[in-house]
Amino acid sequence: MSTPPAGAWSAQHILTVPAADARCLCLSPDGTGLVVVHGGEVVRHDDEGRVVWRLPWPGPPPAAGRHPGTDAAVWTPDGDRLFLLGAGHLVLLDADTGEPVELPAELHTEGEITALALAPDARVLAAGLRSGDVLLLQRAEGTVTRLRGVDPVVEVCWLPGRQDTLCVATATSAQLWEPHGRTMTGTLGGLFEGLRRVACSPEGRAIAVEDYAGLRLLDPGSGRELRREFVPYRMNALTFSHDGSLLIAGSELDGLRILGPRLDLLGQLPGRVTGPGALSLSASGLFAALLDADTAAVWEPSGAVPRPHRRRDPAALRRWANAMGVTVGKVHTRTGERPPGVLRAVRLPEAGLGCVAPALVWSPDGARHWCESGPGRLLEYAADATHPDGEAPVPSFPHGWYDAACLAGDRAVLVLAAHYEQGVNRLVDPRDGGVLAERVAGQAVAADPVRPLRWAAPEPGADPRQLLVHDLAQDSGGPQRLPVEDGVRRPAWSPDGRLLAAGTRGRVIVWGTGPAGRCRRVRVLDWPDRQALVCRVAWSPDGSRLAATPGSAGGPVVVWDTATWQPWRTFGEAGGRDWAPALSWCADSRLLAFASADQDSVAEVWDAEEARRIRVLVPPDGVGGHLWTLRWSPVGDQLAATYNSGAAVLWELFTGGPRTAAAPVPPNGEEELVRLAVLAAVHGFGVPLDLLADVLALLRGSTPPRLRALADHRGLHALRELGWPGAALAGLALLLVADLPADPAYLAPPEVTQADLAQALGRALTGSSIPARRSVPTLTELTAALGTVDDRLVALLRILGPEAVAADPTLPARMRRLPLSLTPPGPAQRALLGLRLLDGDTGLAMGGAGGTGRSGLARHGPANRLLPTQLALPTELLRARHARDELLYRTSSGRLPRDPHGLVLLLDDTPATHGKVGSVLRLAAHLMAATVLRLGRPCALVPLGEPWRSRFLQGPEDLVHVWAAGPLTAGDAPSAFREAEVVAARLTADLSGPPRIVLLSHPYLRPAPRPGLRELRVHYPHIPWREPARHRHVLPPEPSPEELRAVLTALLSDE
């Protein structure tokens, strides 16, 4: 066990869910889901306690042959499958939907299964039987093998390592099995009495066992007892914490005991743990247990992964994206779907000549790469070229440069590293070979991908003990020196430049960078072999994984999950020269290339997700020597390799390899479709992607063949006549599909964000092509949806406007059944609905002081602003110029400050304003309210006809109430003014003061006296009216845009 972090242990109780008659429970790997089997049901809850799905127990009834203390649950690491063991029967569920998944017939063992365990790489499930045998399910192949035993199996667990070992516990022994050879290799700890529980720490350094003698910690290598502790009650469940620093033991009478590395008691929590299924731990560090007979609880201990950083289920995202994509013939590209053979190995004939360790480096955008030749010649290649586009002379050494990195920045700058004995890092301009700077450093360089002119390298020498971080932007004090007492090898920066990792003996060290760029040690990751020197580390392009390999001594590839910092995969056998830059991730963050341990000229490519080797790259004829460089293109399937014979090869690994960025952007026109699909999935519409694409095409003016029957529908023509831009058409599409039957396959998985959905669907649309499985168009429902597009709905859409709908495409669907009678704007008013106030040059003013513009000259002004040089003119000439208004005065011009006040609109909607007057009044109220809301100010509406219907306007959807039909009564003006005062008092802010009250009415309504009341009067046709007042403005019933803008700007800006 590793040492827990300093400080007292503590845990926060974060969730409680009902669990009457509970049999077992299980936390999802990221801690965002909890499944409880109780009361004859299986229920999944989210991290807020809400029920995601519920279904009857899919196996035999709980009472049928139930074996106490054997019920258990295992959730696969990628979160897509859930194994449940109940009453000796095993069932498999889709974790996203709860639907049962078929298992091989060999696992239908009539209630004989007593224990479950999933291998660390999740490829093999072990099921112990009452007969003493163990069944091994190879999940990828769906095959089952059997390990023969004699005594009933009470527990199974896996020991992580280079070759995973299975520990099979019976009442008297803990057997070690090699699953692939189906042979028992030994036992642990001798004979036991009443052995019941076994658990292995995540890093495989300790095994905890419980029998009549109490709790013990054993060394998995030798079986030697490390610690022993007597406990007063039998422990029904054992599990290690996610980082291996704690052991959690649960019993029915004693609750949960939290034990340290010496089995010392650090804390205790209430609980009722009746079996291994009553205690569960997530990879993020949370743990769940049965609190009592009716309740399950979840705790978040100190040291758990913070909630914002817990990884959501990637399998659920892929499944949703594939379900959508398959309707248009696209799915995620999986490794197994790629063509089986290497497409070609392209020899770069001039690259690497005469160099014993040819340095090759890609540009950050993957468009080109550089390789030394000669030595002393720097060759520049386009991504797909076999001959250089250009070359530049660079000062070099007899055997050439040994490593290179391209620094971040607007222009390419290369760092060339000499052999560690020379200890030189030289910055050169690849265009002409000019030397920009030179620093003392070792031969393994890593460029910061974000911060320009910053890189890391070990100090010079064969066994460096410091890592140097050079930053030419802050180079006055020399490099920052990071001490590593056991020696350090090749460093690597995370994609966001916030973390720096490097290997040392038996560990990988991670430093974090602060705001000032200084690095400090933040984490130490343990290597399986404490004596091995970790020579290479590499971050996946998405930052979710960190891989490491040893050097020439050979050893496994270990990949950590950077969300939990737990080992995620251990596979293969890597080799290669200690200082060789020969570990690289593909742009998809799935494939990993490294030097083989069997032959020093061979590279291997592995699928890290499946821990499966998919390529062995043997150098082509004419290329000899050991492998030196392995570098994947940042944007595609090209893998560059150099060899110490002075050769460079560009491997084109897969046909159709994308030349796109790691996070692919959908082709032109599909961005809107992706956004529409995400909104439809998140808001519960459940519509397939091909139907959404067809509806969008229908609204754009084209007619998909299968929707030809809708081409002449009156409702479709009404929506097309709106003339809205593409971003707003998503709102119209959601309006049409809102009432279609929702298919659960197209609904968003729980616990994911819209950004996650958009990225997953974008990857699917740029993935593998397959025959499209088109959905069945629901013509009847679509015809009915178009039939609801009447004058009232069109008026509602015009009032909302394309800008508001583009910002929130769900507005039309949410408001389609709004129980509100509208007074639709006429053609003249519709043309002005998009008029914007207080924008651009609106509100420009000139004066003698203030303003934000520059000083200027004017023909008028006060005497103290007269241009002084004119006072030197003769008196007669000065008087003549004054008489002709030719004198010049200093002035300043600027934009009026935006009004900081809120706004209360007192709108006259009585019969006296019906017709053109009312339309202009509502248009003015709409424009002023939209402006105030856009500026983030509070706004309210008080209708004069029915003041008790006053309301606060909080968004574009509330503007429809400005156009609500008014009553046929005369209204109550005094009550309306009193209501406006009440509303204004509620909108009054401490800093900006009370809001403006604007009365909008016809000329003959007499307002209640109120200081500062602003009025907008619209006179009747052909009856002009003017009654001067300070804050009163008058408009005709058919105002021009200029008149309307000037009056409304004055109402919002005048003091």
Secondary structure, DSSP 8 states (H G I E B T S, - for coil): -----SS---EEEEEEEE-TTEEEEEE-TTSSEEEEEETTEEEEEETTS-EEEEEE-SSS-TTTT--TT--EEEE-TTSSEEEEEETTEEEEEETTT--EE---GGG--SS-EEEEEE-TTSSEEEEEETTS-EEEEETTTTEEEEE--SS---EEEEE-SSS-EEEEE-SS-EEEEETTTTEEEEEESS--SS--EEEE-TTSS-EEEEETTEEEEE-TTT--EEEEE--SS--SEEEE-TTSS-EEEEETTTEEEEE-TTS-EEEEE-----SGGGEEE-TTS-EEEEEETTEEEEEEETT---GGGS---HHHHHHHHHHHHGGGTEE---GGGS-SS--EEEE-TTTTTT-SS--EEE-TTSSEEEEEETTTEEEEEETT-SS-SEEEE----TT--SEEEE--SSS--EEEE--TTT-EEEEE-TTT--EEEEEE--S--EE-SSSTTEEEEE-SSSS--EEEEEEGGG-TT--EEEE-TT----EEE-TTSSEEEEEEBTEEEEEEE-TTS-EEEEEEEE-SSTTSBEEEEEE-TTSSEEEEEE-TT-EEEEEEETTTTEEEEEEEEE---TT---EEE-TTSSEEEEEBSS-TT-EEEEETTTTEEEEEE---TT--S-EEEEEE-TTSSEEEEEETTTEEEEEE-STT---S-SS----TTHHHHHHHHHHHHHTT----HHHHHHHHHHHHT---GGGGGGTT-HHHHHHHTT---HHHHHHHHHHHHTTS---GGGS--TT--HHHHHHHHHHHHTSEE---------HHHHHHHHHT--HHHHHHHHHHHHHHHHH-TTHHHHTTT----B----HHHHHHTT--SS-TTTTEEEESS--SS-EEEES---GGGB-GGGGGS-HHHHHHHHHTT---EEEEEEE-----S-EEEEE--SGGGTTHHHHHHHHHHHHHHHHHHHTT--EEEEESS-GGG-EEE-SGGGGGGGGB---SS---HHHHHHHHHHHHHHH-BTTTBS-EEEEEE-TT------TT-EEEEE--TT-------TTEEEE-SS--HHHHHHHHHHHHH--
